Amino acid sequence: MDFKKATEELMAGMTRGQIAEALGVSEATVRQARLDDTANAHRNPPAGWEAKVAKLAKQRAERLQRVAERLGAV
């Protein structure tokens, strides 16, 4: 793995669209749920979001773990 690929993996994030798809909601729902509670457009997060976001976080952690292993750090 070269420097560019390693740092691309490290910097790779998720888009609002990818999160929305994983949650089964629209991008607007994700955007509105992330607004400050006092904002007029704020909406509650979708039901069951915790388990789904935890799964996304675990998948990202596993991907980063593989990067570390390929670089010989683990």
C-alpha positions in Angstrom: 0.0 0.0 0.0 1.5 3.4 -1.0 1.2 6.7 0.8 -1.6 8.0 -1.4 -3.8 4.9 -1.0 -3.2 4.8 2.8 -4.0 8.4 3.3 -7.1 8.2 1.0 -8.4 5.4 3.2 -7.6 7.4 6.3 -9.5 10.5 5.0 -12.4 8.7 3.4 -15.6 9.6 5.1 -19.2 8.9 4.5 -21.5 11.2 2.7 -24.9 12.3 4.1 -26.4 10.2 1.3 -24.6 7.0 2.4 -25.7 7.5 6.0 -29.3 8.2 4.8 -29.3 5.0 2.7 -28.0 3.0 5.7 -30.8 4.5 7.9 -33.5 4.0 5.2 -34.3 7.7 5.2 -33.8 10.8 3.0 -30.7 13.0 3.1 -32.9 15.8 4.3 -33.9 13.8 7.3 -30.3 13.2 8.2 -29.5 16.9 7.7 -32.5 18.1 9.8 -31.7 15.6 12.6 -28.2 17.0 12.7 -29.4 20.6 13.2 -29.3 22.2 16.6 -32.3 21.3 18.7 -33.4 25.0 18.7 -33.5 25.3 14.9 -36.9 25.5 13.3 -36.1 22.8 10.8 -34.7 20.4 13.4 -36.3 16.9 13.3 -35.7 13.9 15.6 -33.3 11.3 14.3 -35.0 8.2 12.8 -36.0 5.4 15.1 -33.3 2.8 15.6 -30.5 5.0 14.4 -28.1 4.0 17.2 -27.6 0.4 16.1 -27.3 1.4 12.4 -24.8 4.1 13.1 -22.8 1.8 15.4 -22.7 -0.8 12.5 -21.4 1.9 10.1 -18.7 2.9 12.7 -17.7 -0.7 13.2 -17.3 -1.2 9.4 -15.2 1.9 9.2 -13.0 0.8 12.1 -12.5 -2.6 10.5 -11.5 -0.9 7.2 -9.0 1.3 9.1 -7.7 -1.7 11.0 -6.9 -3.4 7.6 -5.0 -0.3 6.5 -2.9 -0.4 9.7 -2.3 -4.1 9.2 -1.2 -3.6 5.6 1.2 -0.9 6.7 2.7 -3.3 9.3 1.6 -1.2 12.3 -0.4 -3.9 14.0 
